[in-house]
Amino acid sequence: MADRIYSVTQLTRSIKRNLLENNSKIAGVWIEGEVSGNKVYASGHRYFTLKDSDASINCVLFAYCVSGCDERYRAALAQGEEKVNGLKVQVQGELDLNMTRGQYSFKVARVRLSGLGDKMAAFNALKAKLEAEGLNKLDHPEKRRALPLLPKRIAIVTSPSGAVIHDMCDVINRRFPNVEIRLYPAKVQGEGSVASLVAGIRFFNGLLVRPDVSWKPDVLIVARGGGSAEDLWSFNEEPVVREVAASKIPVISAVGHESDMTLCDFVADLRAGTPSIAGERVVPVKADLEAAVKSWADRMDHAVRAAVEDRLQQLDYLAHRLSAAPQKGVANVERRLADLSYRLGSAPQRVLRESERKLQRAALRLEPQMRQALQQATARLDQCRKSLALLNPYQVLERGYSITLDEEGRVVRAAGEVRKGMRLTTRLKDGQVESVAVERRSVDEPVAS
């Protein structure tokens, strides 16, 4: 007898009809498990996995069935779709087979909350414990350590593969390319990940106390890309959380997506919604800092110029008064003499002689006053010269320093402003020296990452 040959469609339809649709044992059945990976679509339908310690099954909760869920489950959904992950629930529905993909799932008609899942219960218990010990920094900003404004060395603990480390390096180097970055290649998921993450955090903290190591990190980023609650669970394990809390280096926790929360977020000094956001938060934009420094330098230059101009005006005023004082005194005497001569007219010689004696006495009294006024004006002039000398930017040349100018005549303030082959002019106390830049070297050039 020839073998009967079924098409894939025939066999799948037979399984669906005979094993699922007509099986009273699994019609309207209740099953219990822990919710994982809950996701809602624009249609309002929710897809999630229900699992226990040994197995899992895909579930779908259509939008029109949400009203059949108990009040506590709907309240959890109202707080955010991710809030139901980890909850232990009982669901009623029926098995369904997708013939196109050959996959079966459980069509949920009703959901009732049976309690927290084991992992969720452990999460909440450890969170409460951290709060009691005063290690919760996320809800208590005053306990966070300030991150350095411009770290020179950034340590990262994450997987060496995948987009996370590349994204963070791209963001950091784009914002401030002079920063040194070092990676500890850690497992971030699955067996051995907890020990690997702990080892990475301890490694970088150990560099702080080693005298033979010059590379000491200024900030530490613990990072992982997005995933399900199970994928991120290593960052909820107590050894990892406590290692982050105990770090002597300020820590940024950058685990998962913006909506994901791990216990490392609560004990870190800064929580970043994604690894890329961590890259943005850890360093400023170099161009912005340079613009700010230039603005400050321009303001200082303007202030110095204004002060010099003010002193010069005062000096000109005093010099004018000083030069005009003797002539003014003589002119006053001449006017008084002419007046007396006119008033005397044809008076007797005795009156004239008396007047001459008074004039002489007046001249004698005027001379020391003029001399004193001249001395005071000279002293003020000397003081102005000294003040002006202090403001002279070239005064430092007298003390053995020099000023280097580029081809445009601008002052060279940093080695980074000099390129090979640039013609430079170095101004000294008694002249200037022309030179050509051969090699640019920083005083304390950092090791390239």
CORPE-V601969 format. One record per residue. N is the residue number from 0. SS is DSSP state (2 for helix, 1 for strand, 0 for the rest). OMEGA is omega in whole degrees, -180 to 180 (none if undefined). D_LAST is the distance of its C-alpha to the last C-alpha in whole Angstrom. Layout:
n=N ss=SS omega=OMEGA d_last=D_LAST
n=N ss=SS omega=OMEGA d_last=D_LAST
This chain:
n=0 ss=0 omega=-177 d_last=75
n=1 ss=0 omega=177 d_last=72
n=2 ss=0 omega=177 d_last=68
n=3 ss=0 omega=-178 d_last=68
n=4 ss=0 omega=177 d_last=64
n=5 ss=0 omega=169 d_last=63
n=6 ss=0 omega=179 d_last=60
n=7 ss=2 omega=-180 d_last=57
n=8 ss=2 omega=-180 d_last=58
n=9 ss=2 omega=-178 d_last=62
n=10 ss=2 omega=-179 d_last=60
n=11 ss=2 omega=179 d_last=58
n=12 ss=2 omega=179 d_last=60
n=13 ss=2 omega=179 d_last=63
n=14 ss=2 omega=-178 d_last=60
n=15 ss=2 omega=-177 d_last=59
n=16 ss=2 omega=-172 d_last=63
n=17 ss=2 omega=-176 d_last=64
n=18 ss=2 omega=-174 d_last=62
n=19 ss=2 omega=-173 d_last=60
n=20 ss=2 omega=-176 d_last=63
n=21 ss=0 omega=-179 d_last=66
n=22 ss=0 omega=-177 d_last=64
n=23 ss=2 omega=-177 d_last=66
n=24 ss=2 omega=-179 d_last=64
n=25 ss=2 omega=177 d_last=61
n=26 ss=0 omega=-180 d_last=62
n=27 ss=0 omega=-175 d_last=61
n=28 ss=1 omega=173 d_last=59
n=29 ss=1 omega=174 d_last=57
n=30 ss=1 omega=-177 d_last=54
n=31 ss=1 omega=178 d_last=52
n=32 ss=1 omega=-178 d_last=48
n=33 ss=1 omega=-179 d_last=45
n=34 ss=1 omega=178 d_last=43
n=35 ss=1 omega=174 d_last=40
n=36 ss=1 omega=-179 d_last=38
n=37 ss=1 omega=-179 d_last=41
n=38 ss=1 omega=180 d_last=40
n=39 ss=1 omega=180 d_last=43
n=40 ss=0 omega=-177 d_last=43
n=41 ss=0 omega=179 d_last=45
n=42 ss=0 omega=-176 d_last=48
n=43 ss=0 omega=178 d_last=48
n=44 ss=0 omega=-179 d_last=48
n=45 ss=1 omega=179 d_last=46
n=46 ss=1 omega=-180 d_last=44
n=47 ss=1 omega=177 d_last=43
n=48 ss=1 omega=175 d_last=43
n=49 ss=1 omega=-174 d_last=45
n=50 ss=1 omega=168 d_last=45
n=51 ss=0 omega=-174 d_last=46
n=52 ss=0 omega=-172 d_last=44
n=53 ss=0 omega=-174 d_last=45
n=54 ss=0 omega=177 d_last=46
n=55 ss=1 omega=179 d_last=45
n=56 ss=1 omega=178 d_last=46
n=57 ss=1 omega=-178 d_last=45
n=58 ss=1 omega=174 d_last=47
n=59 ss=1 omega=177 d_last=48
n=60 ss=1 omega=-178 d_last=50
n=61 ss=0 omega=-174 d_last=52
n=62 ss=2 omega=-177 d_last=52
n=63 ss=2 omega=180 d_last=56
n=64 ss=2 omega=-177 d_last=55
n=65 ss=2 omega=-180 d_last=53
n=66 ss=2 omega=178 d_last=56
n=67 ss=2 omega=179 d_last=58
n=68 ss=0 omega=-178 d_last=55
n=69 ss=0 omega=-171 d_last=56
n=70 ss=2 omega=-178 d_last=55
n=71 ss=2 omega=179 d_last=52
n=72 ss=2 omega=178 d_last=50
n=73 ss=2 omega=178 d_last=51
n=74 ss=2 omega=178 d_last=50
n=75 ss=2 omega=178 d_last=46
n=76 ss=2 omega=-178 d_last=46
n=77 ss=2 omega=179 d_last=47
n=78 ss=0 omega=-178 d_last=44
n=79 ss=0 omega=-175 d_last=41
n=80 ss=2 omega=-178 d_last=41
n=81 ss=2 omega=-177 d_last=38
n=82 ss=2 omega=-179 d_last=41
n=83 ss=2 omega=177 d_last=43
n=84 ss=0 omega=-178 d_last=40
n=85 ss=0 omega=178 d_last=41
n=86 ss=1 omega=174 d_last=44
n=87 ss=1 omega=-175 d_last=47
n=88 ss=1 omega=170 d_last=50
n=89 ss=1 omega=-178 d_last=53
n=90 ss=1 omega=177 d_last=53
n=91 ss=1 omega=179 d_last=57
n=92 ss=1 omega=-178 d_last=57
n=93 ss=1 omega=178 d_last=57
n=94 ss=1 omega=179 d_last=55
n=95 ss=1 omega=-179 d_last=55
n=96 ss=1 omega=175 d_last=54
n=97 ss=1 omega=-174 d_last=52
n=98 ss=0 omega=-178 d_last=54
n=99 ss=0 omega=-178 d_last=51
n=100 ss=0 omega=-179 d_last=48
n=101 ss=0 omega=-179 d_last=50
n=102 ss=1 omega=176 d_last=49
n=103 ss=1 omega=179 d_last=50
n=104 ss=1 omega=-178 d_last=50
n=105 ss=1 omega=178 d_last=52
n=106 ss=1 omega=-173 d_last=53
n=107 ss=1 omega=176 d_last=53
n=108 ss=1 omega=-178 d_last=56
n=109 ss=1 omega=177 d_last=56
n=110 ss=1 omega=173 d_last=53
n=111 ss=1 omega=-176 d_last=54
n=112 ss=1 omega=179 d_last=52
n=113 ss=1 omega=178 d_last=52
n=114 ss=1 omega=177 d_last=50
n=115 ss=1 omega=173 d_last=46
n=116 ss=0 omega=-178 d_last=44
n=117 ss=2 omega=-179 d_last=43
n=118 ss=2 omega=180 d_last=39
n=119 ss=2 omega=178 d_last=40
n=120 ss=2 omega=178 d_last=42
n=121 ss=2 omega=178 d_last=40
n=122 ss=2 omega=-177 d_last=37
n=123 ss=2 omega=-180 d_last=40
n=124 ss=2 omega=180 d_last=41
n=125 ss=2 omega=178 d_last=37
n=126 ss=2 omega=178 d_last=37
n=127 ss=2 omega=180 d_last=40
n=128 ss=2 omega=179 d_last=39
n=129 ss=2 omega=178 d_last=36
n=130 ss=2 omega=-179 d_last=38
n=131 ss=2 omega=-180 d_last=41
n=132 ss=0 omega=179 d_last=38
n=133 ss=0 omega=-178 d_last=36
n=134 ss=0 omega=-180 d_last=33
n=135 ss=0 omega=-179 d_last=33
n=136 ss=0 omega=-177 d_last=31
n=137 ss=0 omega=180 d_last=31
n=138 ss=0 omega=-180 d_last=35
n=139 ss=0 omega=-175 d_last=35
n=140 ss=2 omega=-178 d_last=32
n=141 ss=2 omega=-180 d_last=33
n=142 ss=2 omega=-177 d_last=32
n=143 ss=0 omega=172 d_last=28
n=144 ss=0 omega=179 d_last=26
n=145 ss=0 omega=176 d_last=24
n=146 ss=0 omega=177 d_last=21
n=147 ss=0 omega=-179 d_last=19
n=148 ss=0 omega=-178 d_last=20
n=149 ss=0 omega=-180 d_last=16
n=150 ss=0 omega=176 d_last=14
n=151 ss=0 omega=-176 d_last=11
n=152 ss=1 omega=-178 d_last=9
n=153 ss=1 omega=177 d_last=10
n=154 ss=1 omega=-180 d_last=11
n=155 ss=1 omega=174 d_last=12
n=156 ss=1 omega=179 d_last=15
n=157 ss=1 omega=179 d_last=17
n=158 ss=0 omega=178 d_last=18
n=159 ss=0 omega=180 d_last=15
n=160 ss=0 omega=179 d_last=18
n=161 ss=0 omega=-172 d_last=19
n=162 ss=2 omega=-171 d_last=18
n=163 ss=2 omega=-176 d_last=17
n=164 ss=2 omega=180 d_last=14
n=165 ss=2 omega=179 d_last=13
n=166 ss=2 omega=-179 d_last=16
n=167 ss=2 omega=180 d_last=14
n=168 ss=2 omega=179 d_last=10
n=169 ss=2 omega=-179 d_last=13
n=170 ss=2 omega=-178 d_last=15
n=171 ss=2 omega=-178 d_last=12
n=172 ss=2 omega=177 d_last=11
n=173 ss=2 omega=-178 d_last=14
n=174 ss=2 omega=-178 d_last=15
n=175 ss=0 omega=-171 d_last=13
n=176 ss=0 omega=-177 d_last=10
n=177 ss=0 omega=-176 d_last=9
n=178 ss=0 omega=176 d_last=8
n=179 ss=1 omega=-179 d_last=5
n=180 ss=1 omega=174 d_last=6
n=181 ss=1 omega=-176 d_last=7
n=182 ss=1 omega=166 d_last=10
n=183 ss=1 omega=-176 d_last=13
n=184 ss=1 omega=-175 d_last=15
n=185 ss=0 omega=168 d_last=19
n=186 ss=0 omega=-177 d_last=22
n=187 ss=0 omega=-177 d_last=23
n=188 ss=0 omega=173 d_last=27
n=189 ss=0 omega=-175 d_last=29
n=190 ss=0 omega=179 d_last=30
n=191 ss=0 omega=-177 d_last=28
n=192 ss=2 omega=-179 d_last=26
n=193 ss=2 omega=180 d_last=27
n=194 ss=2 omega=-179 d_last=26
n=195 ss=2 omega=179 d_last=23
n=196 ss=2 omega=178 d_last=22
n=197 ss=2 omega=-179 d_last=23
n=198 ss=2 omega=180 d_last=21
n=199 ss=2 omega=180 d_last=18
n=200 ss=2 omega=179 d_last=19
n=201 ss=2 omega=-179 d_last=21
n=202 ss=2 omega=-177 d_last=18
n=203 ss=2 omega=176 d_last=15
n=204 ss=2 omega=179 d_last=19
n=205 ss=2 omega=179 d_last=19
n=206 ss=2 omega=-178 d_last=16
n=207 ss=2 omega=-174 d_last=18
n=208 ss=2 omega=-180 d_last=21
n=209 ss=0 omega=-178 d_last=20
n=210 ss=0 omega=-177 d_last=21
n=211 ss=0 omega=-178 d_last=19
n=212 ss=0 omega=179 d_last=15
n=213 ss=0 omega=-178 d_last=14
n=214 ss=0 omega=-179 d_last=11
n=215 ss=0 omega=-174 d_last=13
n=216 ss=0 omega=176 d_last=12
n=217 ss=0 omega=-180 d_last=14
n=218 ss=1 omega=-177 d_last=15
n=219 ss=1 omega=177 d_last=15
n=220 ss=1 omega=174 d_last=16
n=221 ss=1 omega=-168 d_last=18
n=222 ss=1 omega=172 d_last=19
n=223 ss=1 omega=178 d_last=21
n=224 ss=0 omega=-178 d_last=23
n=225 ss=0 omega=180 d_last=26
n=226 ss=0 omega=178 d_last=29
n=227 ss=0 omega=179 d_last=33
n=228 ss=0 omega=179 d_last=33
n=229 ss=0 omega=-180 d_last=33
n=230 ss=0 omega=-177 d_last=30
n=231 ss=0 omega=-168 d_last=29
n=232 ss=2 omega=180 d_last=31
n=233 ss=2 omega=-179 d_last=28
n=234 ss=2 omega=172 d_last=27
n=235 ss=2 omega=-178 d_last=31
n=236 ss=0 omega=-173 d_last=31
n=237 ss=2 omega=-180 d_last=32
n=238 ss=2 omega=-180 d_last=30
n=239 ss=2 omega=-178 d_last=27
n=240 ss=2 omega=-178 d_last=28
n=241 ss=2 omega=178 d_last=29
n=242 ss=2 omega=176 d_last=26
n=243 ss=2 omega=-179 d_last=24
n=244 ss=2 omega=-176 d_last=27
n=245 ss=2 omega=-176 d_last=27
n=246 ss=0 omega=175 d_last=23
n=247 ss=0 omega=178 d_last=22
n=248 ss=0 omega=174 d_last=19
n=249 ss=0 omega=-172 d_last=20
n=250 ss=1 omega=169 d_last=20
n=251 ss=1 omega=176 d_last=20
n=252 ss=1 omega=-178 d_last=22
n=253 ss=1 omega=-173 d_last=21
n=254 ss=1 omega=173 d_last=24
n=255 ss=0 omega=179 d_last=26
n=256 ss=0 omega=-177 d_last=27
n=257 ss=0 omega=-175 d_last=29
n=258 ss=0 omega=-179 d_last=32
n=259 ss=0 omega=177 d_last=31
n=260 ss=0 omega=174 d_last=31
n=261 ss=0 omega=-180 d_last=30
n=262 ss=2 omega=175 d_last=31
n=263 ss=2 omega=178 d_last=27
n=264 ss=2 omega=-175 d_last=27
n=265 ss=2 omega=-175 d_last=30
n=266 ss=2 omega=179 d_last=28
n=267 ss=0 omega=179 d_last=25
n=268 ss=0 omega=176 d_last=25
n=269 ss=1 omega=174 d_last=24
n=270 ss=1 omega=176 d_last=25
n=271 ss=0 omega=-176 d_last=23
n=272 ss=0 omega=179 d_last=25
n=273 ss=0 omega=175 d_last=23
n=274 ss=2 omega=179 d_last=19
n=275 ss=2 omega=177 d_last=19
n=276 ss=2 omega=177 d_last=21
n=277 ss=2 omega=177 d_last=18
n=278 ss=2 omega=179 d_last=16
n=279 ss=2 omega=-177 d_last=18
n=280 ss=2 omega=-171 d_last=19
n=281 ss=2 omega=179 d_last=16
n=282 ss=0 omega=175 d_last=16
n=283 ss=0 omega=175 d_last=18
n=284 ss=0 omega=-176 d_last=18
n=285 ss=2 omega=-179 d_last=17
n=286 ss=2 omega=178 d_last=21
n=287 ss=2 omega=179 d_last=23
n=288 ss=2 omega=180 d_last=22
n=289 ss=2 omega=178 d_last=22
n=290 ss=2 omega=179 d_last=26
n=291 ss=2 omega=179 d_last=27
n=292 ss=2 omega=179 d_last=26
n=293 ss=2 omega=179 d_last=28
n=294 ss=2 omega=178 d_last=31
n=295 ss=2 omega=-180 d_last=31
n=296 ss=2 omega=178 d_last=31
n=297 ss=2 omega=179 d_last=34
n=298 ss=2 omega=179 d_last=36
n=299 ss=2 omega=179 d_last=36
n=300 ss=2 omega=179 d_last=37
n=301 ss=2 omega=-180 d_last=39
n=302 ss=2 omega=179 d_last=41
n=303 ss=2 omega=180 d_last=41
n=304 ss=2 omega=179 d_last=43
n=305 ss=2 omega=179 d_last=45
n=306 ss=2 omega=179 d_last=46
n=307 ss=2 omega=179 d_last=46
n=308 ss=2 omega=180 d_last=49
n=309 ss=2 omega=180 d_last=51
n=310 ss=2 omega=179 d_last=51
n=311 ss=2 omega=178 d_last=52
n=312 ss=2 omega=178 d_last=55
n=313 ss=2 omega=-180 d_last=56
n=314 ss=2 omega=178 d_last=56
n=315 ss=2 omega=180 d_last=58
n=316 ss=2 omega=-180 d_last=61
n=317 ss=2 omega=179 d_last=61
n=318 ss=2 omega=179 d_last=62
n=319 ss=2 omega=180 d_last=64
n=320 ss=2 omega=-178 d_last=66
n=321 ss=2 omega=-178 d_last=67
n=322 ss=2 omega=-176 d_last=68
n=323 ss=2 omega=-174 d_last=70
n=324 ss=2 omega=-179 d_last=72
n=325 ss=2 omega=-180 d_last=74
n=326 ss=2 omega=180 d_last=76
n=327 ss=2 omega=179 d_last=76
n=328 ss=2 omega=179 d_last=78
n=329 ss=2 omega=-180 d_last=80
n=330 ss=2 omega=178 d_last=81
n=331 ss=2 omega=180 d_last=82
n=332 ss=2 omega=180 d_last=84
n=333 ss=2 omega=178 d_last=86
n=334 ss=2 omega=179 d_last=86
n=335 ss=2 omega=179 d_last=88
n=336 ss=2 omega=179 d_last=90
n=337 ss=2 omega=-180 d_last=91
n=338 ss=2 omega=180 d_last=92
n=339 ss=2 omega=180 d_last=94
n=340 ss=2 omega=180 d_last=96
n=341 ss=2 omega=-179 d_last=97
n=342 ss=2 omega=-179 d_last=98
n=343 ss=2 omega=179 d_last=100
n=344 ss=0 omega=-176 d_last=102
n=345 ss=0 omega=-180 d_last=105
n=346 ss=0 omega=180 d_last=105
n=347 ss=0 omega=-180 d_last=107
n=348 ss=2 omega=179 d_last=105
n=349 ss=2 omega=179 d_last=104
n=350 ss=2 omega=180 d_last=102
n=351 ss=2 omega=179 d_last=100
n=352 ss=2 omega=178 d_last=100
n=353 ss=2 omega=179 d_last=99
n=354 ss=2 omega=179 d_last=96
n=355 ss=2 omega=178 d_last=95
n=356 ss=2 omega=178 d_last=94
n=357 ss=2 omega=179 d_last=92
n=358 ss=2 omega=178 d_last=90
n=359 ss=2 omega=179 d_last=90
n=360 ss=2 omega=179 d_last=89
n=361 ss=2 omega=179 d_last=86
n=362 ss=2 omega=178 d_last=85
n=363 ss=2 omega=178 d_last=84
n=364 ss=2 omega=-178 d_last=83
n=365 ss=2 omega=-175 d_last=80
n=366 ss=2 omega=179 d_last=79
n=367 ss=2 omega=178 d_last=77
n=368 ss=2 omega=178 d_last=76
n=369 ss=2 omega=179 d_last=74
n=370 ss=2 omega=179 d_last=73
n=371 ss=2 omega=179 d_last=71
n=372 ss=2 omega=179 d_last=70
n=373 ss=2 omega=179 d_last=69
n=374 ss=2 omega=180 d_last=67
n=375 ss=2 omega=179 d_last=65
n=376 ss=2 omega=179 d_last=64
n=377 ss=2 omega=179 d_last=63
n=378 ss=2 omega=179 d_last=61
n=379 ss=2 omega=178 d_last=59
n=380 ss=2 omega=178 d_last=58
n=381 ss=2 omega=179 d_last=57
n=382 ss=2 omega=178 d_last=55
n=383 ss=2 omega=178 d_last=53
n=384 ss=2 omega=179 d_last=52
n=385 ss=2 omega=180 d_last=50
n=386 ss=2 omega=179 d_last=49
n=387 ss=2 omega=179 d_last=48
n=388 ss=2 omega=179 d_last=47
n=389 ss=2 omega=-179 d_last=44
n=390 ss=2 omega=-178 d_last=43
n=391 ss=0 omega=-178 d_last=43
n=392 ss=0 omega=-179 d_last=39
n=393 ss=0 omega=-180 d_last=40
n=394 ss=2 omega=-178 d_last=41
n=395 ss=2 omega=-180 d_last=38
n=396 ss=2 omega=179 d_last=39
n=397 ss=2 omega=-179 d_last=42
n=398 ss=2 omega=175 d_last=40
n=399 ss=0 omega=178 d_last=38
n=400 ss=0 omega=177 d_last=35
n=401 ss=0 omega=179 d_last=34
n=402 ss=1 omega=-179 d_last=33
n=403 ss=1 omega=-180 d_last=31
n=404 ss=1 omega=177 d_last=32
n=405 ss=0 omega=-176 d_last=30
n=406 ss=0 omega=-179 d_last=32
n=407 ss=0 omega=-178 d_last=34
n=408 ss=0 omega=179 d_last=35
n=409 ss=0 omega=180 d_last=32
n=410 ss=1 omega=177 d_last=31
n=411 ss=0 omega=-177 d_last=27
n=412 ss=0 omega=-176 d_last=25
n=413 ss=0 omega=-180 d_last=22
n=414 ss=2 omega=-180 d_last=20
n=415 ss=2 omega=180 d_last=18
n=416 ss=2 omega=-176 d_last=22
n=417 ss=0 omega=174 d_last=22
n=418 ss=0 omega=-178 d_last=22
n=419 ss=0 omega=-180 d_last=23
n=420 ss=0 omega=-179 d_last=27
n=421 ss=0 omega=177 d_last=28
n=422 ss=1 omega=-176 d_last=31
n=423 ss=1 omega=176 d_last=31
n=424 ss=1 omega=180 d_last=34
n=425 ss=1 omega=-177 d_last=34
n=426 ss=1 omega=-180 d_last=37
n=427 ss=1 omega=-177 d_last=38
n=428 ss=0 omega=-172 d_last=41
n=429 ss=0 omega=179 d_last=44
n=430 ss=1 omega=180 d_last=42
n=431 ss=1 omega=-176 d_last=39
n=432 ss=1 omega=176 d_last=37
n=433 ss=1 omega=-179 d_last=36
n=434 ss=1 omega=177 d_last=32
n=435 ss=1 omega=-179 d_last=30
n=436 ss=0 omega=178 d_last=26
n=437 ss=0 omega=-177 d_last=25
n=438 ss=0 omega=176 d_last=21
n=439 ss=0 omega=-179 d_last=19
n=440 ss=0 omega=177 d_last=17
n=441 ss=0 omega=179 d_last=16
n=442 ss=0 omega=-178 d_last=18
n=443 ss=0 omega=-174 d_last=15
n=444 ss=0 omega=-179 d_last=12
n=445 ss=0 omega=177 d_last=9
n=446 ss=0 omega=-178 d_last=6
n=447 ss=0 omega=180 d_last=4
n=448 ss=0 omega=none d_last=0
